[in-house]
Amino acid sequence: MQNESINRRQWMNWGIQGLAATALISRFQREARAERSPQFANQAKSVTPRAKRAIQICLVGGLSHLDSFDYKPTLVDWHGKSLQTDEQPDVFFGQIGLLRKSDWNFHQHGQSGLWISDLFPEIAKHADRLTVVRSMTTESANHTPALFFENSGFQFNGFPSLGSWLSYGLGSLNETLPDYVVLPDRRGGPNGGPLNWSSAFLPAQHQGVVMRGGPQPVRDLFPARPINSQADAATKRFVHQLDSRQAKHWPDDELLQARMKSYALAAQMQLSVPEVSDLSAETENTRRLYGLDHEGTREMGERCLLARRLLEKGVRFVQLFSGGPIAGTPRCSWDAHEDVRDNHTVEATRIDRPVAGLLTDLAQRGLLEDTVVLFTTEFGRTPFTQSAAGTVGPGRDHNRYGFSIWMAGAGLKPGTCHGATDEVGWKAVEQPATWHDFHATLLYLFGIDHEQLTFYHNGIHRRLTNVHGQVQSQWLADA
């Protein structure tokens, strides 16, 4: 090399694959917080944090609120009748059939008497822990922008996800694992893929790190072939020399510093990841609790159990996706255009027992006291069927005007229901809530004022809630 200094672009491109790329996105949390966001040290004093960590279960494709958490007995009487409206509904396929009753019976559960359908019999046993919101709305009836909006507060890519904002705003609870871990459905990733857990313009270490099952939970964490100890040691010495040289030439380059220090975290992850992902030490009772003893629930059960172990090890935010590809027959998601009963039966059977087991396990370990569990979907489904005019079909189209989510855990008011859709479940009419409201409230639980969590980018102080969002105090335990 003619010039003693290594070209910066060459250095940044070296190792972009494999180990460095994996570890790059999860370093410098504590140091970066003080440098980039000094206001958080003061802000934390003005809002008392209730939560330390969160786990989000994202149902890809659109859960039918009318068949799960939003009981509409009127639909029984109006089954087969036409939806009377003067406006053209904004639905994906534009096929407006007749109204259809729920395919499942609803019952009241727990001392709270929450109405939950037979679609989720195990989750229903936790009714007194749930905070159900039946008046969520969103801005798009299309999957990809609706998922982006759920995760980042914007319909377009290029904006940081919720988990990335939490990592940026709060820092790390551990030194050996990432702040933000994503556990995708093994049948495939959600539409939009990694853009759903992107850090966008936030520093790259706040991006979600994907973990999967099998002997290599994190891709390229270990060499593709064995390396003898002498060669490994020599490589590390060479890398250290490069690190030292580059640090002298660019001492204030954050991205370069983050990339170099990512190697240190990678070495720690080679020990911590195999340990946290090894489920063999769990008791048989715990394995049964999560449904690992049945083929139909094992995949989601393993991910829910891994999520609990990650939370115990200090991971700040864990995101699980239920459902992957939205196309194909049968669909591997909650996108029940063809037949709600067939589709939702398959998907709910996969997750009902594992999610209920997660709630039980978190509660009995005392983790639910400072952990928030989020059960969300990008939109709901229509009260009328997706079929030709004047007919009742078995499927439902997308509904952005009103749908349901639930939450549980730290700082939330358990065993309660908030908001309402109209009598057929078409639109939110009481306490309508947006994803900006949802995000503002979640940040509040973590001790952050959503208007203060900002990052200066392209001349704008960007924030998760854009210029919107109100903390929904009625959802909170102290309201």
C-alpha positions in Angstrom: 0.0 0.0 0.0 1.6 3.2 -1.1 -0.1 5.4 1.4 0.4 4.4 5.0 -3.2 5.6 5.7 -5.8 3.2 4.6 -8.5 4.7 2.4 -11.6 5.4 4.5 -14.0 3.9 2.0 -11.9 0.8 1.7 -11.9 0.4 5.4 -15.7 0.9 5.7 -16.3 -1.7 3.0 -14.0 -4.3 4.6 -16.0 -6.8 6.6 -19.4 -5.4 5.7 -20.5 -9.0 5.4 -20.7 -11.4 8.2 -19.6 -10.8 11.7 -19.0 -7.1 11.5 -22.2 -6.4 9.8 -24.1 -8.3 12.4 -22.5 -6.7 15.3 -22.3 -3.2 13.9 -25.9 -2.4 14.5 -25.7 -2.9 18.3 -22.9 -1.1 19.9 -22.1 2.2 21.8 -25.6 2.5 23.3 -24.5 4.1 26.6 -21.8 6.3 25.2 -23.8 7.5 22.3 -26.8 8.4 24.4 -24.8 11.0 26.4 -23.2 12.5 23.3 -26.3 12.7 21.0 -29.2 13.2 23.4 -28.2 15.0 26.6 -31.7 16.1 27.1 -32.8 12.6 28.0 -30.8 12.8 31.3 -33.1 15.6 32.3 -36.2 14.3 30.6 -36.2 11.1 32.5 -36.7 13.0 35.7 -39.9 14.6 34.5 -41.7 11.3 33.6 -41.6 8.4 36.0 -40.7 5.3 34.0 -42.9 2.2 34.6 -41.3 -0.1 32.0 -37.8 -1.2 31.4 -38.4 -3.5 28.4 -41.0 -4.5 25.9 -42.0 -7.4 23.7 -44.2 -6.8 20.6 -46.1 -9.6 18.8 -47.0 -8.3 15.3 -49.7 -10.1 13.5 -48.9 -9.7 9.8 -51.8 -9.4 7.4 -54.6 -8.0 9.5 -56.4 -9.8 12.4 -60.2 -9.6 12.2 -61.2 -7.7 15.3 -64.8 -8.8 14.7 -63.7 -12.4 15.2 -61.4 -11.9 18.2 -61.7 -8.9 20.6 -64.6 -6.7 19.3 -67.9 -8.4 20.1 -70.7 -7.2 17.8 -74.0 -9.0 18.5 -75.6 -6.7 16.0 -73.9 -8.5 13.2 -75.8 -11.7 14.1 -79.1 -9.8 13.4 -77.8 -8.0 10.4 -76.0 -11.0 8.8 -76.7 -10.9 5.1 -77.8 -7.3 5.0 -76.1 -4.5 3.1 -73.8 -1.9 4.8 -75.7 1.4 4.5 -73.1 4.1 3.7 -73.0 7.1 1.4 -69.2 6.9 0.9 -67.1 4.4 -1.0 -65.2 2.3 1.6 -61.4 2.4 1.2 -60.7 -1.3 1.0 -57.9 -3.2 -0.9 -59.9 -5.1 -3.5 -63.0 -2.9 -3.6 -65.4 -5.9 -3.4 -68.3 -4.9 -1.1 -70.4 -7.9 -0.2 -73.0 -8.2 2.5 -72.5 -8.1 6.3 -71.3 -11.3 8.0 -71.5 -12.3 11.6 -68.5 -13.6 13.4 -67.4 -17.2 12.8 -66.6 -17.6 16.5 -68.7 -17.3 19.6 -67.8 -14.6 22.2 -67.8 -15.0 25.9 -67.0 -12.8 28.9 -63.8 -13.8 30.7 -62.3 -13.2 34.1 -63.5 -10.9 36.8 -63.3 -8.0 34.3 -65.8 -9.7 32.0 -63.9 -8.8 28.8 -65.5 -10.1 25.7 -63.1 -12.4 23.8 -63.9 -15.0 21.1 -63.2 -18.7 21.1 -60.5 -17.9 18.5 -58.1 -17.3 21.4 -59.2 -19.6 24.3 -55.8 -19.6 26.1 -55.2 -15.8 25.8 -58.7 -15.3 27.1 -57.6 -16.9 30.4 -55.5 -13.7 30.9 -58.4 -11.3 30.4 -57.8 -9.7 33.7 -54.2 -8.8 32.6 -55.2 -7.3 29.3 -55.7 -3.7 28.3 -57.7 -3.9 25.1 -58.1 -1.0 22.7 -61.0 -1.5 20.3 -60.7 1.9 18.5 -57.4 1.8 16.6 -57.2 3.5 13.2 -54.5 3.8 10.6 -53.9 5.7 7.4 -53.5 3.0 4.8 -55.4 -0.1 3.7 -52.4 -1.5 2.0 -50.1 -4.0 3.8 -46.6 -2.5 3.4 -47.4 1.2 4.2 -49.7 0.0 7.0 -46.9 -2.1 8.5 -44.5 0.7 8.2 -46.9 3.0 9.9 -47.4 0.6 12.8 -43.7 0.2 13.3 -42.3 3.7 12.5 -45.2 6.2 12.5 -44.8 6.8 8.8 -46.2 5.1 5.7 -43.0 5.2 3.8 -39.6 3.5 4.4 -36.6 5.5 5.6 -37.9 6.2 9.2 -36.7 4.5 12.4 -38.8 1.8 14.0 -40.2 1.9 17.5 -37.5 -0.5 18.8 -34.7 1.7 17.3 -36.2 4.8 19.0 -36.3 3.0 22.3 -32.7 1.8 21.9 -31.6 5.3 20.9 -33.5 7.1 23.7 -32.8 4.7 26.6 -29.6 2.9 26.0 -28.6 -0.7 26.9 -29.5 -2.9 29.9 -26.6 -5.2 29.0 -23.2 -5.3 27.4 -23.2 -8.6 25.6 -26.4 -8.6 23.5 -28.1 -6.1 21.2 -30.8 -3.7 22.5 -33.3 -4.6 19.8 -33.8 -8.2 18.6 -36.3 -9.4 15.9 -37.6 -12.9 15.8 -39.4 -13.3 12.4 -41.8 -16.1 11.5 -39.8 -19.0 10.1 -42.2 -19.3 7.2 -40.9 -16.0 5.8 -40.5 -12.3 6.7 -43.2 -9.7 6.6 -43.8 -7.5 3.6 -41.3 -4.7 3.7 -38.8 -7.1 5.3 -35.9 -5.5 7.3 -37.3 -2.0 6.6 -39.8 -2.8 9.5 -36.9 -2.9 12.0 -34.6 -0.3 10.4 -32.8 2.4 12.3 -33.0 4.6 9.2 -31.3 7.9 10.0 -30.6 7.0 13.6 -27.1 5.6 14.2 -26.8 2.1 12.8 -26.3 0.4 16.1 -30.0 0.9 16.9 -31.3 -1.3 14.1 -33.0 -4.6 15.0 -30.8 -7.7 15.0 -32.5 -10.7 13.5 -32.2 -14.0 15.4 -33.4 -17.3 14.1 -33.6 -20.9 15.2 -31.1 -23.6 14.7 -27.3 -23.8 15.5 -26.7 -20.3 14.0 -29.3 -18.0 15.5 -27.4 -15.0 14.2 -26.2 -15.3 10.6 -22.4 -15.3 10.1 -21.7 -15.0 13.9 -19.2 -17.9 13.5 -16.8 -18.6 10.7 -18.0 -20.7 7.8 -15.1 -23.1 8.4 -12.9 -23.8 11.3 -9.9 -21.5 11.9 -6.9 -22.6 13.9 -6.0 -20.6 17.0 -2.7 -19.1 15.6 -4.4 -17.8 12.5 -7.3 -16.4 14.6 -4.9 -14.7 17.0 -2.9 -13.2 14.1 -6.1 -11.9 12.5 -7.1 -10.2 15.7 -3.7 -8.6 16.1 -3.9 -7.2 12.6 -7.4 -5.9 13.1 -6.3 -4.2 16.3 -3.4 -2.5 14.4 -5.8 -1.3 11.8 -8.2 0.0 14.5 -5.4 2.0 16.2 -4.2 3.5 12.9 -7.7 4.5 11.8 -8.6 5.9 15.2 -5.6 8.3 15.0 -6.6 9.6 11.5 -10.4 9.9 12.2 -10.8 10.2 16.0 -14.3 11.9 15.7 -15.8 9.6 13.1 -18.8 8.0 14.9 -19.5 5.5 12.2 -15.9 4.3 12.0 -15.7 4.0 15.8 -18.9 2.1 15.9 -17.7 -0.3 13.2 -14.4 -0.9 15.0 -16.0 -1.5 18.3 -18.6 -3.8 16.7 -15.9 -6.5 16.7 -15.7 -6.4 20.5 -19.4 -7.0 20.8 -19.2 -9.7 18.2 -16.7 -11.6 20.3 -19.1 -11.2 23.3 -22.0 -12.4 21.2 -20.2 -15.5 20.2 -20.6 -16.5 23.9 -23.8 -14.8 24.8 -26.0 -15.8 21.8 -25.4 -19.6 22.0 -26.1 -19.4 25.7 -29.4 -17.4 25.5 -30.7 -19.4 22.5 -30.1 -22.8 24.1 -33.6 -23.9 25.3 -32.5 -27.3 26.4 -32.0 -26.2 30.0 -35.6 -25.2 30.4 -37.8 -27.5 32.5 -40.4 -29.8 30.9 -43.1 -27.8 32.6 -41.9 -24.6 31.0 -41.6 -26.3 27.6 -45.2 -27.5 27.8 -46.3 -24.1 29.0 -45.1 -22.6 25.7 -46.4 -25.4 23.6 -43.1 -26.9 22.6 -44.6 -30.4 23.1 -46.9 -30.0 20.0 -45.9 -29.6 16.4 -48.5 -26.9 15.7 -47.3 -24.6 18.5 -43.6 -25.4 18.7 -42.3 -22.8 16.3 -44.0 -19.8 17.9 -43.5 -21.4 21.4 -39.7 -21.5 20.8 -39.7 -17.9 19.8 -41.8 -16.7 22.7 -39.5 -18.7 25.1 -36.4 -17.2 23.5 -38.0 -13.8 23.8 -38.4 -14.2 27.6 -34.8 -15.4 27.9 -33.6 -12.3 25.9 -35.6 -10.0 28.2 -34.0 -11.7 31.2 -30.6 -11.0 29.8 -31.2 -7.3 29.4 -32.5 -7.0 25.8 -34.6 -3.8 25.7 -37.0 -4.6 22.9 -38.0 -7.9 21.3 -40.2 -8.1 18.3 -41.9 -11.3 17.1 -43.8 -11.5 13.8 -46.7 -13.9 13.4 -47.2 -14.4 9.7 -44.9 -13.9 6.8 -45.7 -14.0 3.1 -49.1 -12.4 2.4 -49.4 -14.0 -1.1 -49.9 -17.6 -2.1 -52.5 -20.3 -1.2 -52.8 -20.9 1.6 -51.5 -17.7 2.9 -48.9 -17.8 5.7 -50.4 -14.7 7.4 -53.6 -13.3 8.8 -54.6 -11.9 5.5 -58.0 -13.6 5.3 -59.4 -12.5 2.0 -60.5 -16.0 0.9 -61.9 -17.5 4.2 -61.6 -16.0 7.7 -62.5 -19.3 9.5 -59.9 -21.4 7.7 -57.2 -18.7 7.8 -57.6 -17.5 11.4 -58.0 -21.0 12.8 -54.6 -22.0 11.4 -52.8 -18.8 12.5 -54.5 -18.6 15.9 -53.7 -22.2 16.7 -50.0 -21.5 16.1 -49.8 -18.6 18.6 -52.6 -18.8 21.2 -50.9 -21.2 23.6 -47.4 -19.8 23.2 -48.5 -16.2 23.8 -50.6 -17.2 26.8 -47.6 -19.2 28.1 -45.4 -16.1 27.7 -47.8 -14.0 29.8 -47.9 -16.7 32.5 -44.2 -17.1 32.6 -43.5 -13.3 32.7 -46.0 -12.9 35.5 -44.7 -15.8 37.7 -41.1 -14.6 37.3 -42.0 -11.0 38.3 -41.0 -9.7 34.9 -44.5 -8.4 33.9 -44.2 -5.7 36.6 -41.7 -3.8 34.4 -42.3 -5.3 31.0 -44.9 -4.3 28.4 -46.4 -6.9 26.2 -47.9 -5.6 22.9 -50.2 -7.6 20.7 -50.7 -5.6 17.5 -51.8 -5.9 13.8 -51.5 -3.4 10.9 -55.3 -3.0 10.5 -58.5 -5.0 11.0 -61.0 -6.6 8.6 -64.3 -5.4 7.2 -67.7 -6.3 8.7 -68.9 -7.0 5.1 -67.4 -9.9 3.1 -65.1 -9.6 0.2 -67.4 -10.8 -2.5 -69.7 -9.7 -5.3 -72.4 -7.2 -4.4 -75.4 -8.8 -2.9 -73.6 -12.0 -1.7 -72.1 -13.2 1.6 -68.7 -14.7 1.1 -66.3 -16.4 3.7 -63.5 -13.8 3.5 -63.1 -10.2 4.8 -61.1 -7.3 3.2 -58.8 -4.8 4.9 -60.3 -2.3 7.4 -58.2 0.7 8.4 -61.1 2.6 10.0 -61.3 0.6 13.2 -59.6 -2.4 14.7 -58.3 -3.9 18.0 -55.0 -4.4 19.8 -54.2 -5.3 23.3 -51.4 -4.6 25.8 -50.4 -6.0 29.2 -47.9 -5.3 31.9 -46.0 -2.4 33.4 -48.1 0.8 34.0 -51.2 -0.4 32.1 -54.7 -0.6 33.5 -55.4 -4.4 33.4 -58.8 -6.0 32.7 -60.1 -3.0 30.8 -61.4 -2.1 27.4 -61.1 1.3 25.8 -62.8 2.9 22.8 -65.4 1.4 20.5 -66.3 0.9 16.9 -69.8 1.4 15.5 -72.5 -1.2 15.9 -71.1 -3.4 13.1 -67.4 -2.8 13.7 -66.7 -0.7 10.7 -65.3 2.5 12.1 -64.0 3.7 15.5 -66.5 6.1 17.0 -65.4 6.3 20.7 -61.9 7.4 21.7 -60.4 6.7 18.3 -56.6 6.2 18.6 -53.8 6.4 16.1 -50.4 4.7 16.0 -48.9 8.1 17.0 -51.1 7.9 20.1 -50.0 4.3 20.7 -46.3 5.3 20.3 -46.6 8.4 22.5 -48.2 6.3 25.3 -45.6 3.5 25.1 -42.8 6.1 25.3 -44.5 7.6 28.3 -44.4 4.2 30.0 -40.7 4.1 29.5 -40.3 7.6 31.0 -39.9 9.5 27.8 -41.9 12.5 26.6 -42.5 11.7 22.9 -42.1 15.4 21.9 -38.6 15.4 23.4 -37.3 12.2 21.8 -35.9 13.8 18.7 -33.0 13.4 16.2 -31.9 16.2 13.9 -32.0 14.9 10.3 -32.1 16.9 7.0 -33.0 20.1 8.7 -35.8 18.6 10.8 -36.0 17.5 14.4 -37.5 14.1 13.6 -39.4 12.1 16.2 -41.3 8.8 16.3 -44.7 10.5 16.6 -43.9 13.0 13.8 -46.0 16.1 14.8 -48.9 14.1 16.2 -49.7 11.8 19.1 -51.3 12.1 22.5 -50.6 10.0 25.6 -53.7 7.9 26.2 -54.0 8.3 30.0 -57.1 6.2 30.1 -55.0 3.2 29.2 -52.7 3.7 32.2 -53.0 2.2 35.7 -52.8 5.5 37.5 -55.5 7.2 35.5 
